[in-house]
């Protein structure tokens, strides 16, 4: 019976389809080292008349294999779409640029006109961007509509190379008498672009003026970079989605962005969660929402240190927004009375059902001089910007930015708050986890309430999100912390293991929740951590069977984790057969 229920739930998940003209090896976990290992793929490419798309996600491709595939692509003039995310797992970073160069040269030789280039989840760094620099500047990319480079570790240097390439492509395509480069979708989350990288890209965005979706979460950008992006966004009249989650706006950046959004009429989704917009920034956003944004569907201002007055201003601003489907103000500083007032306001507008949970509200600020604190912190930002330019030490900039994002109130520059478990779980990063020290597993175990399966699942996913296969210290820190947390949980008599797995599946987007819980953005680290957990003695056999059933079915939420998913599936099948 249980197996039937699991099967029914799994069958309800959306299945990924294959488009016309597409050849797919997606998620097959192939280790493609040399020409011999890709003979089958090469033959199928040769034999595929009118090939338009090639999916290589979830495999691992070496230099020689890439060269052989490239040779086969040289005659494919109809080629348009490269789905090449997560295809260099386990490869040396030095292998990636020549592999990308070979593939890019082949597409240029074929006379391809690309519309989609997806290289997400390939940790190739700035050198990897150099590997596609020539391709991006070529006629093959004059027609590019979607550029997806999520979680590639580009850094400031890579961001600048990318911006220069896009600018060059736009100028050359404009001068050539054809339509200029009109990029519509740009995705570059988790790339450590910081202010300089974001500012360089903003200049390219302003030049193109064609963007409809921009996703740049978790890039360590503060108000200087945000202001540059704001200036660029107002020149992109067709912008529909703007996701800058988990960067550090402060009121300066938030006000600049609010002013820019006043010029736009097509925006449907705004995600400024975890961005510290603060009361003044929230009020500016409220004014923009009230005066414009007629087809707004989602507004996320969660975890922004927003107080009651500013929260109420936002709630009142959505009056008459009949397209609005979700307003997220969770994790702010509304206080108990403020939460009730916001809820009452939304109910009075007959919009109570679109207000997300306020369960993680931080309560009212203890100090009355919030404005003074904000002014002081903005002054500190200005000083930090000058220091960063002079020192040009990217790693130190990232650490300072992450600590800055995690602070609830201002602290002097000379005495930053040391990282703690609460800070890590609010804004996870590998550096913060390592800085918790040798006792990190014990500290996390003590912080999380394992009697609550959902909170345990949330903590598990936050820890796992910073997993790095190529960084032994981070990898061990993640796995040790997870082992301590789950061992304690499963050894607690009141812990409900089945509820934990259910919560995990809901948060991963594999089961729909009656409570309309918003799934996390699934990253390979989640699946790598699960692959470790299911092999441990504390993890029950029946839960292995449940996970195996769900992981074996097609799901869009797991598409970006091809190789990690394949490894997890194999391990689940092996553990299940051994039990």
Buried (B, 14 or more C-beta within 10 A) or exposed (E): EEEEEBEEBBEEBEEBEEEEBBBBBBBBBBEBBEBEBBEEBBEBBBEBEEBBBBBBBBBBBBBBBBBBBBBBBBBBEBBBBBBBBBBBBEBEBEBBBBBBBBBBBBBBBBBBBBBBBBBBBBBBBBBBBBBBBBBBBBBBBBBBBBBBBBBBBBBBBBBBBBBBBBBBBBBBBBEEEEEBBBBBBBBBBBBBBBBBBBBBBBBBBBBBBBBBBBBBBBBBBBBBBBBBBBBBBBBBBBBBBBBBBBBBBBBBBBBBBBBBBBBBEBBBBBBBBBBBBBBBBBBBBBBBBBEBBEEBBBBBBBBBBBBBEBBBBBBBBBBEBEEBBBBBBBBBBBBEEBBEBBBEBBEEBEBEEBBBBBEEBBEBBEEEEBEEBBBBBBEBBEEBBEBBEEEEEBEEBBBBBBBBBBBBEBBEBEEBEEBBBEBBBBBBBBBBBBBBEEEBBBBBBEBBEBEBBBBBBBBBBBBBBBBBBEBEEBBEBBBBBBBBBBBBBBEEEEBBBEBBBBBBBBBBBBBBBEEEBBBBBBBBBBBBBBBBBBBEEEBBEEBBBBBBBBBEBEBEBBBBBBBBBBBBBEBBBBBBEEE
